Amino acid sequence: MYFYGRALSKKFQRSHFLLQKGKMTGNNNFIMIPKFDGSNYEYWSIRMRTILKGKGFWKIMEDGYNDPKYWNALSVNQKKDMEDNDMKNKLALALIQSTLFEILFS
């Protein structure tokens, strides 16, 4: 794997997650996120907060997402907003989980 034209070692690849920023137009369209192994939480959490804010996911992380009790009573725009928030919530969770070592799930 290459980043900015430089080969990344296997050790580095195991300890970092590369997040694509947008459509792939070259090697410089990725953000390196350190994998979280249970140590150095402060560094990892600052990086994750910045990335989640940059992706537009931080507000949903702060506010949380709850399924509406009365879906049929919502307007079309409210339903669209709820669906968008649900997607952002799922994407944020997937992003966070992708940076965790498997051992943290046990």
C-alpha positions in Angstrom: 0.0 0.0 0.0 1.2 3.5 -0.9 0.6 6.9 0.7 1.9 10.0 -1.0 3.9 7.8 -3.2 5.7 6.0 -0.3 5.3 2.4 0.5 3.7 1.7 3.9 5.2 -1.0 6.0 3.0 -4.0 7.0 3.4 -2.9 10.7 2.1 0.6 9.8 -0.8 -0.8 7.8 -1.9 -2.9 10.8 -1.7 0.1 13.1 -3.5 2.7 10.9 -6.7 2.9 9.0 -6.8 4.9 5.8 -10.1 6.8 5.2 -10.8 7.9 1.7 -11.7 11.6 1.6 -13.6 11.7 -1.6 -13.6 10.3 -5.1 -10.2 8.7 -5.7 -8.1 10.9 -7.9 -4.7 10.0 -6.5 -2.9 8.7 -3.5 -3.3 11.9 -1.5 -7.0 11.5 -1.0 -6.8 9.6 2.2 -6.7 10.5 5.9 -4.6 8.3 8.1 -6.4 7.3 11.4 -4.5 5.5 14.0 -6.1 2.2 15.0 -7.1 2.2 18.7 -5.7 -0.7 20.7 -6.7 0.4 24.1 -3.7 2.7 24.7 -3.2 6.4 23.9 -7.0 7.1 24.0 -6.5 10.9 24.2 -4.7 11.1 20.9 -7.1 8.7 19.2 -10.2 10.5 20.5 -8.9 13.9 19.4 -8.2 12.6 15.9 -11.6 10.8 15.7 -13.5 13.9 16.9 -11.8 16.0 14.2 -12.6 13.5 11.5 -16.2 13.0 12.6 -16.7 16.8 12.6 -15.1 17.1 9.1 -17.4 14.4 7.8 -20.5 16.1 9.3 -21.1 13.3 11.8 -20.2 15.0 15.1 -23.7 16.6 15.7 -25.4 13.2 15.5 -22.8 11.8 17.9 -23.5 14.5 20.4 -27.3 14.6 20.0 -27.8 10.9 19.5 -30.4 9.3 17.2 -33.7 7.9 18.3 -36.3 6.3 16.0 -39.5 8.3 16.0 -42.4 6.7 17.8 -45.0 7.9 15.3 -43.3 7.6 11.9 -46.6 8.1 10.0 -47.3 11.4 11.7 -44.1 12.9 10.3 -44.0 15.2 7.2 -42.1 14.1 4.1 -39.3 16.5 5.1 -39.1 15.3 8.7 -38.9 11.7 7.4 -36.1 12.6 5.0 -34.2 14.4 7.9 -34.7 11.3 10.1 -33.4 9.0 7.4 -30.4 11.2 6.8 -29.7 11.3 10.6 -30.0 7.5 10.8 -27.5 7.1 7.9 -25.1 9.5 9.5 -25.4 7.6 12.8 -24.6 4.3 11.1 -21.7 5.7 9.1 -20.2 7.3 12.2 -20.5 4.0 14.1 -18.9 2.1 11.2 -16.1 4.6 11.0 -15.3 4.3 14.7 -15.6 0.5 14.7 -13.2 0.3 11.7 -10.5 1.9 13.7 -10.7 -0.5 16.6 -8.7 -3.7 17.0 -10.8 -6.8 17.3 -9.6 -7.5 20.8 -11.6 -4.5 22.0 -14.8 -6.2 20.9 -14.3 -9.2 23.3 
